Amino acid sequence: MRYRFPLFVAGTAATALLLVTDPAVAQTTHSSSAAKSWTQPKTPWGDPDLQGTWTSDDCIGAPMDRPAKFGNRLYYTEQELADREKQIEKQRENDLVETVTAEARVGTGPPSHWGERARRPCKQTSLVIDPPDGRTPALVPEAQNRPRGEAATNNNPKADSWEDFSYYIRCITRGVVGSIYPVVYGNGQEIVQAPGYVAIMQEMVHEARVIPLDGRPHASANIRTYMGDPRGHWEGNTLVVETTNFLGNKTSASANGWGTPLTDALKLVERYTRVGPNEMRYEVTVDDPKTYVRPFKLGFPLTQEPGYQNFEYACHEGNYAMFDSLSGARAKEKAAAAAAKKQ
């Protein structure tokens, strides 16, 4: 069984998770023969059953945009996958070592092996699956110089104010795409169903999405939120979720909501398709005509792993990062002003 233990680190805006992996479990593969004999289970009221806790861990580290050398090839070759399996096994061996090399530098964070790891190679050369070249489309002219502000990757801001820190660092939101995108830890997605509804609880930042399936219209355009207004329906065994009514210039369509911020014109269409007892295919189409010249699609597998469960994401409790960063910046300014007076 795979065990995950929560680790809360004061002074950071994120929660690190200690991961101990049983090699026998880590090397488990989802066989195609099992998938072929598998039948989609149904809920007692007849909807496809997607319930459980799913994770995108297996694609941790996969690039969003495909390296040019792969062209239009979405999947690695068998040899490339074998090479990546060796890298995972080597990392697994390194993670069992509790000491560091003599030349290693001391850091303030936890050991790297306390983070999440992929259990098997991600088969994809990129998370962008459309356009065919696996590259994010170009920005429209008005978006090319758009200030990234809150949505920027900003772990070392000026600290003039709290607004110099991203929404993620401030424990507010990562947005819809940023909340399911495979990152260093906290990739759990717990799905619960009831007649007429699907609810999704994301582990990191604990975004909770309640998705009605009864065909009701979207809320008024005057009502906007960080995570938007979702409406779902079934297409066969696929859950399709259309989300609109976003606040503009808050989060992006990449890891943790960092990157070029999306606008209030954004529409997301997500597709959740269970393809086996322990695997689901996730796709999301990002359509924001005020940001990109064309819609594009991200896609990757979600898997269920033995013993995997969402842990409490205590982002604020015991976290003095914001206070320390702002007060430290003010102290540096005061010292600089004092030094200037002596000159």
C-alpha positions in Angstrom: 0.0 0.0 0.0 1.1 3.6 -0.7 1.1 5.9 2.3 1.0 9.6 2.3 1.6 11.7 5.3 0.8 15.5 5.7 3.7 17.8 6.5 2.9 21.4 7.4 5.9 23.8 7.0 5.6 27.1 8.7 6.9 30.1 6.8 5.8 28.9 3.4 2.5 29.4 1.6 2.3 25.8 0.6 1.9 22.5 2.4 4.5 19.8 1.7 3.6 16.2 1.8 5.8 13.4 2.9 5.6 10.5 0.5 6.7 6.9 1.2 6.3 4.6 -1.7 6.3 0.8 -1.7 8.3 -0.2 -4.8 5.9 -3.0 -5.5 3.0 -0.6 -5.7 4.9 2.0 -7.6 5.7 -0.4 -10.4 2.0 -1.5 -10.8 0.7 -1.0 -14.3 -2.8 -0.8 -15.6 -3.0 -3.6 -18.1 -4.9 -3.2 -21.4 -6.5 -6.6 -20.9 -8.1 -5.5 -17.7 -9.4 -2.4 -19.3 -10.9 -4.4 -22.2 -12.8 -6.6 -19.8 -13.9 -3.7 -17.6 -17.5 -2.4 -17.7 -18.3 1.2 -16.6 -20.1 0.9 -13.2 -23.3 2.9 -12.6 -24.6 4.8 -9.5 -27.8 3.5 -8.0 -29.7 6.2 -10.0 -28.1 5.2 -13.3 -25.3 7.7 -13.9 -21.8 6.6 -14.8 -19.9 6.2 -11.5 -16.7 8.3 -11.4 -16.5 8.4 -7.6 -13.3 8.1 -5.7 -10.0 10.0 -5.3 -8.0 10.4 -8.4 -4.6 11.9 -9.0 -2.6 13.3 -11.9 0.7 12.4 -10.2 1.9 10.2 -13.1 2.4 13.2 -15.3 4.3 15.3 -12.7 7.1 17.0 -14.6 5.5 16.5 -18.1 5.9 19.7 -20.1 2.9 21.7 -20.9 4.3 22.6 -24.4 5.8 19.9 -26.4 9.6 20.1 -27.1 10.1 20.9 -30.8 12.1 17.7 -31.4 8.9 15.6 -31.0 7.0 17.4 -33.7 3.4 16.2 -33.9 4.1 13.1 -31.9 2.0 13.0 -28.7 3.3 9.7 -27.2 6.8 8.5 -26.4 8.1 5.4 -28.1 8.4 2.1 -26.1 12.2 2.6 -25.8 11.7 6.2 -24.5 9.2 4.9 -22.0 11.7 2.2 -20.9 14.4 4.8 -20.4 12.0 7.0 -18.3 11.1 3.9 -16.2 14.8 3.5 -15.4 14.9 7.2 -14.4 11.9 6.7 -12.0 13.6 3.6 -10.5 16.8 5.5 -10.0 14.9 8.3 -8.3 13.1 5.7 -6.1 16.5 4.4 -5.0 17.8 7.9 -4.3 14.8 8.7 -2.2 15.6 5.8 0.1 18.9 7.5 1.0 18.5 9.7 4.1 21.9 11.3 3.9 23.2 14.0 1.4 26.5 14.3 -0.4 29.3 16.2 1.1 29.0 19.0 -1.4 25.2 19.5 -1.1 24.0 22.9 -0.1 21.8 23.4 2.9 18.3 24.6 2.1 15.3 25.7 4.2 12.8 23.3 2.6 12.1 19.6 3.3 14.2 16.9 1.6 13.2 16.5 -2.1 12.0 12.9 -1.4 9.2 14.3 0.7 7.5 15.4 -2.5 5.1 13.5 -4.7 6.6 11.2 -7.4 5.3 9.8 -10.6 4.8 6.0 -10.2 5.1 5.2 -13.9 6.2 7.2 -16.9 3.8 9.7 -18.4 3.2 8.5 -21.9 2.7 11.9 -23.3 5.4 14.3 -24.8 3.2 17.3 -23.7 0.1 18.1 -21.7 -1.2 20.2 -24.6 -2.8 17.7 -27.0 -4.4 20.1 -29.5 -3.1 21.9 -31.6 -1.4 18.8 -33.0 2.1 20.3 -32.4 1.4 20.3 -28.7 2.1 24.0 -28.4 0.1 26.7 -26.7 -1.4 29.0 -29.3 0.0 32.5 -29.7 -1.4 35.3 -27.7 -3.6 37.9 -29.3 -1.9 41.3 -29.6 -3.7 42.9 -26.7 -2.6 40.0 -24.4 1.1 40.0 -25.3 2.0 42.8 -22.9 -0.7 42.1 -20.4 0.7 42.5 -16.9 0.9 39.1 -15.3 0.4 40.5 -11.8 -1.4 38.0 -9.6 -1.1 35.1 -12.2 2.7 35.4 -12.5 5.1 32.9 -11.2 6.1 35.1 -8.3 7.9 33.4 -5.5 10.3 36.3 -5.1 8.2 39.4 -5.4 9.1 43.0 -4.6 6.8 42.7 -1.5 5.6 46.3 -1.8 2.2 44.9 -0.8 0.4 41.6 -0.5 -0.8 42.1 -4.1 2.7 41.3 -5.3 2.1 37.7 -4.3 0.1 35.3 -6.5 -3.3 34.0 -5.5 -1.7 30.6 -5.0 1.0 31.9 -2.7 -1.8 33.7 -0.8 -3.7 30.4 -0.4 -6.8 31.8 -2.3 -7.1 29.9 -5.5 -5.2 28.2 -8.4 -8.2 28.4 -10.8 -9.9 25.4 -12.5 -7.0 24.3 -14.7 -4.3 25.1 -12.2 -6.1 23.0 -9.6 -6.0 19.7 -11.6 -2.7 20.3 -13.5 0.0 17.8 -12.2 2.4 19.7 -9.9 4.9 18.8 -7.3 2.3 17.6 -4.7 -1.3 17.7 -3.6 -2.8 16.4 -6.9 -5.8 14.6 -5.4 -9.2 15.1 -6.9 -12.0 13.5 -4.8 -15.3 13.0 -6.8 -18.6 12.5 -5.1 -21.9 12.1 -6.9 -25.6 12.5 -6.0 -28.7 12.5 -8.1 -28.4 15.6 -10.3 -25.0 16.7 -9.0 -21.3 15.9 -9.2 -18.9 17.5 -6.6 -15.1 17.7 -6.9 -12.8 18.4 -4.0 -9.3 19.3 -4.9 -6.6 18.6 -2.4 -4.4 21.6 -2.7 -6.1 24.9 -1.6 -9.3 22.7 -1.2 -11.3 24.2 -4.0 -14.7 22.5 -3.9 -16.8 22.5 -7.1 -20.5 21.6 -7.0 -21.7 20.9 -10.6 -25.4 20.7 -11.3 -26.5 18.3 -14.1 -30.2 19.3 -14.4 -29.8 21.6 -17.4 -30.2 24.9 -15.6 -28.7 28.0 -17.3 -25.6 29.7 -16.1 -25.8 32.3 -13.5 -26.2 36.0 -14.5 -23.1 37.5 -16.2 -22.9 39.8 -13.3 -22.0 36.9 -11.0 -18.3 36.0 -11.4 -15.9 33.9 -9.3 -12.4 32.6 -9.3 -13.6 29.1 -10.2 -16.4 30.2 -12.5 -20.0 28.8 -12.8 -20.0 25.1 -13.9 -22.8 23.2 -15.6 -22.5 19.5 -16.4 -24.2 16.9 -18.5 -23.5 13.3 -19.7 -22.4 12.3 -23.2 -22.5 8.5 -22.9 -20.1 7.7 -20.1 -18.3 11.0 -20.3 -19.0 13.8 -17.8 -18.9 17.1 -19.8 -18.5 20.3 -17.7 -18.9 23.8 -19.2 -17.7 26.6 -17.0 -18.1 30.4 -17.6 -18.6 33.5 -15.4 -14.9 33.8 -14.4 -13.3 36.9 -12.8 -10.8 38.3 -15.3 -7.0 38.6 -14.8 -6.8 36.2 -11.8 -5.4 32.9 -12.9 -4.1 31.1 -16.0 -4.4 27.8 -17.8 -1.2 26.4 -16.4 0.4 25.0 -13.3 -0.9 26.5 -10.1 -2.7 29.2 -12.1 0.6 30.9 -13.0 1.3 32.5 -16.4 -0.6 34.8 -18.7 -3.8 35.6 -16.9 -7.1 34.7 -18.6 -10.0 37.1 -19.0 -13.7 37.3 -18.2 -14.4 35.9 -21.7 -13.0 32.5 -20.7 -15.0 29.3 -21.3 -13.7 25.9 -20.2 -15.1 22.6 -21.4 -13.9 19.6 -19.4 -14.4 16.0 -20.2 -14.0 13.2 -17.6 -14.1 9.7 -19.1 -13.4 6.6 -17.0 -11.5 4.2 -19.2 -10.7 1.4 -16.6 -11.1 0.4 -13.0 -8.3 2.7 -11.9 -7.9 5.2 -14.8 -9.8 8.2 -16.1 -9.0 10.4 -19.1 -9.2 14.1 -18.4 -9.4 16.8 -21.1 -10.1 20.5 -20.9 -10.6 22.9 -23.8 -9.5 26.5 -23.0 -11.4 29.1 -25.1 -10.5 32.7 -24.3 -10.6 34.9 -27.5 -9.2 37.9 -25.5 -6.1 35.9 -24.7 -5.3 33.3 -27.4 -5.7 33.3 -31.1 -7.5 30.0 -31.0 -8.8 27.5 -28.4 -6.5 24.7 -27.2 -6.8 21.5 -25.3 -4.9 20.0 -22.4 -5.3 16.3 -21.6 -3.7 13.7 -19.3 -4.7 10.6 -17.3 -6.0 10.6 -13.7 -5.4 7.4 -11.7 -6.6 5.8 -8.5 -3.8 4.5 -6.3 -3.9 2.2 -3.3 -4.1 4.1 -0.1 -4.4 7.5 -1.8 -6.6 10.1 0.0 -6.8 13.8 0.2 -5.2 15.4 3.2 -6.1 18.7 4.9 -4.3 21.5 3.2 -3.6 23.8 6.1 -2.2 26.7 4.0 -2.7 29.5 6.5 -2.3 27.9 9.9 1.2 28.6 11.3 2.2 30.3 8.1 4.0 33.5 8.6 5.4 33.9 5.1 3.3 36.9 4.2 3.9 38.7 7.4 7.7 37.9 7.3 8.0 38.9 3.6 6.3 42.2 4.0 7.9 43.1 7.3 11.3 42.0 6.0 11.0 44.2 3.0 10.0 47.2 5.1 13.1 46.5 7.4 15.4 46.4 4.4 13.9 49.7 3.1 14.4 51.3 6.6 18.0 50.1 6.7 18.7 51.4 3.2 17.2 54.8 4.1 19.3 54.9 7.3 22.5 54.1 5.3 21.7 56.8 2.7 21.4 59.5 5.5 25.0 58.6 6.6 26.5 59.3 3.2 
